[in-house]
Amino acid sequence: MASAVVYECGGASVSAPKYYLLACGNAGWWLDGLTWSGWGRETATATGQFWQRTCKPSCVSGGALPYQATVTASGLTGGAYTTLHIAAPQAPEPVLDFGLSEKGAREKPAG
């Protein structure tokens, strides 16, 4: 496995993470149980679960639901991936795209 990283919310670099927090501000979205292939290549792909807080009855007391997902990391620049694509067909938002930087993930607007 080649050396490549993504950055977590706190700025720590991680290689082929099994868990990755997507919503740094509110911890409402995260990935877990990721199994990667091609890590360190231009494009790496993982399968796992995309978790989303339900916020019912409220975000504080609500639970979270998992959705099967395929995750693609790409844009390998200077040893770090710069984009993350999530396809979770059963999730309320079945496709999500994120830009990755030293500050973690930031959702890209649709379109």
C-alpha positions in Angstrom: 0.0 0.0 0.0 1.5 3.3 -1.1 1.8 6.3 1.3 -1.1 8.7 1.0 -3.3 10.5 3.5 -6.5 12.4 4.2 -6.8 14.9 7.0 -9.2 14.7 9.9 -11.1 17.6 11.4 -8.3 18.4 13.9 -5.7 18.4 11.1 -4.1 15.0 11.9 -3.2 13.0 8.8 -4.5 9.4 8.5 -3.8 6.7 5.9 -6.6 4.5 4.7 -9.0 5.3 7.6 -11.6 2.8 8.8 -13.5 5.7 10.4 -13.8 9.2 9.0 -15.8 12.2 10.3 -17.4 14.2 7.5 -19.3 16.9 9.4 -16.6 18.5 11.6 -18.9 21.2 13.0 -21.8 19.0 14.2 -20.6 15.3 13.8 -23.8 14.6 11.9 -22.2 12.5 9.1 -19.4 10.0 9.3 -18.0 6.9 7.5 -17.3 3.7 9.4 -16.1 0.2 8.6 -14.2 1.4 5.5 -12.2 -1.2 3.6 -10.0 0.4 0.9 -8.5 -0.8 -2.3 -6.0 1.2 -4.4 -5.0 3.4 -1.5 -2.0 5.5 -2.6 -3.0 5.4 -6.3 -4.6 8.3 -8.1 -8.1 7.0 -7.1 -8.8 4.8 -4.1 -12.2 3.1 -3.4 -13.7 1.8 -0.2 -16.9 0.1 0.9 -18.4 0.7 4.3 -21.2 2.6 6.0 -22.3 6.2 5.7 -23.9 7.2 9.0 -26.3 10.1 9.4 -27.9 11.6 12.5 -31.7 11.4 12.4 -32.3 14.5 14.5 -35.6 13.0 15.6 -37.0 14.0 18.0 -33.9 16.4 18.2 -30.3 16.3 17.0 -29.2 16.1 20.7 -31.4 13.1 21.6 -31.9 11.6 18.2 -30.1 8.5 16.9 -28.2 7.7 13.8 -28.8 5.4 10.8 -26.2 3.6 8.7 -26.4 3.2 4.9 -24.2 1.0 2.8 -21.8 3.2 0.8 -19.1 3.2 -1.8 -16.5 5.9 -1.2 -14.0 7.2 -3.7 -11.0 9.3 -2.8 -9.2 11.1 -5.7 -7.2 14.2 -6.6 -4.0 12.9 -5.1 -1.8 16.0 -4.7 1.4 16.1 -2.7 0.6 12.8 -1.0 -2.9 13.8 0.1 -6.3 13.2 -1.5 -8.3 16.3 -2.3 -11.8 15.0 -3.1 -14.1 12.4 -1.6 -17.2 11.1 -3.4 -19.8 9.1 -1.5 -22.5 7.0 -3.1 -25.1 5.7 -0.6 -28.2 4.8 -2.7 -30.5 4.3 0.3 -29.5 7.5 2.2 -31.7 10.6 2.1 -28.9 12.3 0.1 -27.7 9.4 -2.0 -24.7 11.2 -3.5 -22.4 13.5 -1.6 -19.1 15.2 -2.7 -16.5 16.7 -0.4 -13.4 18.7 -0.8 -10.5 17.6 1.4 -7.9 19.8 3.0 -5.7 20.1 6.1 -8.9 21.2 7.9 -10.8 18.0 7.1 -13.8 17.5 4.7 -16.1 20.2 3.4 -19.2 19.4 1.5 -19.3 20.7 -2.1 -22.6 22.2 -3.3 -24.6 20.0 -5.7 -24.5 21.0 -9.3 
